[in-house]
Amino acid sequence: MSLIPDDVIEQVREAADIVGIIGEHVELKRTGSDFRAPCPFHGGTHRNFAVIPRKGMFYCFVCHAGGDVFTFFMKKLGMDYPTAVREVARRAGITIPERGPTGPDPREPLYSAVAAAADWFARQLRESPEAQVARDYLTTRHLDLETVQPLGLGYAPRSKAFLDAMKGLGVRDEVLLEAGLLARREDGTLAPRFRGRLLFPIHDVRARVVGFGGRILGEGEPKYLNSPDTPIFHKGKLLYNLHLAKHAMRKAERAILVEGYFDVLRLSLAGIEEVVAPLGTGLTPEQAQLVKHHAPHVILLYDSDEPGLRATFRAGDELLREGLRVSVATLPAGEDPDTLGQKKGVAGLEEILKDAVDVLERKIQILDRKGFFGTLPGRRRALDRLLPTIRAAKDPITRELYLSRAAEAAGVRKDVLEREVGDAGRSTTSPVLHRPAPTSTVLPASAEKALVLLMLEGEPWKSRVAEAVDPEELEFPPYRAVFESVADDAVLALDDTSARAYELLKAEGLGGRDANEMYELAVNWLEARRLERQMERLDDQLPFETPDRQASLLAEKRRVFDELRKRYPRYKIAKRRRGAPGT
Ligand SMILES: [Zn+2]
């Protein structure tokens, strides 16, 4: 069986109709945004088996069978992973390229061992008397067992019961050692790596469990312990929750980066699903690349204390180096996303995210608040703190905007600052307009930018875009400013920063891309976002209305959904994530 490339598996998963596929085996009934049925695995008669299309997963609340569309075939029909992928691909009409005979993946035993361990740990959390301490701990954090079960949380007992359990399942010690689940003591005996800890399973991008993060319960060090690096687990190259968040990241064109496992849980349980976290360390370049693969914009949502800010700006620089757009959301003092989510709910979190400001702007705010810009030496020191962020910005537009903004804030000439940043290769006299247009891959792709680029092409595009798009819909301030000024023929009135954006966009041009196609894609994207937000608003309203009013809201929602599907049949992420309402 040959290896199937990750991106192909991803494509198959995205195209798969999990409700349709599982619906061939059980009779699914809609409940809210999910579907319920009697469980086909333990043969129950009550509707304890849930299919959750917006997460692309299923879960049984009785026998705890769960997974994605591939796992369903593996568990139901006894297929191995590649066969399950091929079967789903066949149904979705996707051809999987054959890559010659490569034999089975030698890491397969490690995946199996970690999966078996994850199941066992999850059962301990549910059933073991010793795990009461973990269940109590979840209660103190306002999390129900029921809520965290589908996410696969587990408990590792203090005893050596894990060793016996794995032996009983026929998993060999050497495999457990290589998978980082056992450690060899100095005297040569083996011990479980995780003891007395609440465990968070960590998945790779294919949604397979590859390791764990464990939080100590009670006294002990360290507070968090991860799996060691193994052939399948590389701490610096994985992001917690990416396997679930990536769909939402694509759709929202943004990622929210938080520090901890509980922060991820809180946001995603609140329905903000495009959230990921590094695994207990600073963000690595590989992790920044992973983010970039799925979204052009990142909002950092870290603690607002000194260490939190340091981590924020370090992560910000790492993301800027990948050419991403980076914003910072600021939490009230003493709160983290988890505590704020508990107190203020999704509305409180959304409020904070809405007020996120650009990472350089956030630095300037903090320096300003500390009085750095009041004196000459202070300005010098402020510039020293801004320079790393300006240097990190790989995207040329962002970099130009940063130079202008920092020069303005510190009261220095921009060309002086530009030299200081060390842009030796760049002319300082007539910079942007005569540079070759950067390739489109350097810049974060977004529908908003595409529309501004089209406007800058002049007529007839200017009128077409201005007709189809309300400036309010552009959320990135410089793009909106340029859009408005071009529409009003008021380019000369642009402020410094937006004027730089204008020049850079003008210099970039369409880069040989087909204008009609760009227009079509961008307008569709905005329209789909509009319709989706309308559906979300209706969803928010629904639970609080009288039955009569609910019926009319549901009819309204169906109308919006039909429009979405009729006009954008290829907008399948929306369809898969939300399901057809009222069916
Ligand atoms: Zn079941």
Boltz pocket constraint, residues with backbone or C-beta under 6 A from the ligand:
constraints:
  - pocket:
      binder: B
      contacts: [[A, 39], [A, 40], [A, 41], [A, 42], [A, 43], [A, 44], [A, 49], [A, 60], [A, 61], [A, 62], [A, 63], [A, 64], [A, 65]]
      max_distance: 6.0
